[in-house]
Amino acid sequence: MPNSVSGRANLRVAKAATILALVAASVVLLAFEEPGAPVYPSVPAQYRAQRDAYWASKLGRQFGVPEGAYAAALTHAAASQARIKAAGPRVKAASLPAWTFIGPQP
């Protein structure tokens, strides 16, 4: 019995030492970070701008995004999730949105 108590104490000390070491390492790493430095300092600004424009075009942002559209979409998604959770586990599959495959049949 005494071994299990001292084993637990040693485990607690080891956990505390590990957490302390991780916190200390984080503080040291953050101390060397320059505020306002770009995330990828080796990537030229022109390339970053081209990359941002590419991803904006992939997301359809060149057509414009209505004011509040993103917040409205998040609200709609949260309401849908809440409605599904409220329905419970025995909800019929027909009452949930269904995927209709419109492509060619294999």
N, C-alpha and C positions, 0 to 999 in steps of 0.2 A: 504493500500500500504506500509506503513512503516514496518508493521509486516513481509511482505514477504521479504523485503530487509534485515532486521535483521535476519530473519530465514535463508536466504542464507549465510549470514556472519557467523552465528553460525555453519552451516553445513560445511563451508570451514574450520573453526577453528577445528571442530571435526575431519574432514578428515586429516588435518595437524597433529593434536595430535596423531591420530592413526598411521599414517605413522612414525612419530618420535618415538613412543613407539615400533613399530616393528623393526625399525633400531637399537634402543638401545638394545633391547632384542637380536638381532642377534649379535651385537658386544660383548655383555656379554657372549653369548654361544660360540662364536668363541675364546674368550680369554681363555677359559678353555680347549680348544682342544689342544692336544699334537701333534706337527708336527711329521710325520712319524709313528704315532701309527697305528696299524692294524685296519681295519674297524670293525672287530668282535674280540675284544681282548679275549673274553671268549672261542672262538673256537680254539682248538689246531692246530698248524701248520700242523701236519700230516693229520688231518681231512680236512683242507682246500686244501691240495695238492691232496687228494683223490677225493674231490668234483670237483676240477678243471680238473682232469684226466677223471672223469665221464662225465662232460659236453663236454670236448673235444672229447670224443668217441661218444657222441650223435650227435655232429655236423660233424662227419666224419673227424676230423683233424688228426687221426692216419694214414690216407692214404697220408697225405701231402697236402699242399696248394701251387699251383704255385705262383711264384713271380708276384705281381701286380694283382692277381685274384680278390681280394676284390675291389680294385679301378676300375677295368674293369667292375665288376658287378654293382657298383654304377653308373658309367657312362652310362652303358646300360639301367639301370632302369630310370635314369633321361631323357635319349633320348626317351624312350618309353612313359614316362609321357608327355613330350613336344609334341610328335607326336599326342597323343590322344587329348591334349588340342588344338593343332593347327587344328585338324579336325573339331572342333566345336561341338555344341550340336546336330546337325542334322546328325551326322555320322551314317552310316548304321551299324547295329549290325554285319553283315557278315564281315566287314572289320576289326573288333577288334578280338583279340585272344578269342577263345571260349573254354569252358570246355567240355571235352568229358568224360562222365562217363563210366568207363570200368568194374565196379564191377557187381555183380549179381543184377538183377532187383527185386525189392520187389514185 
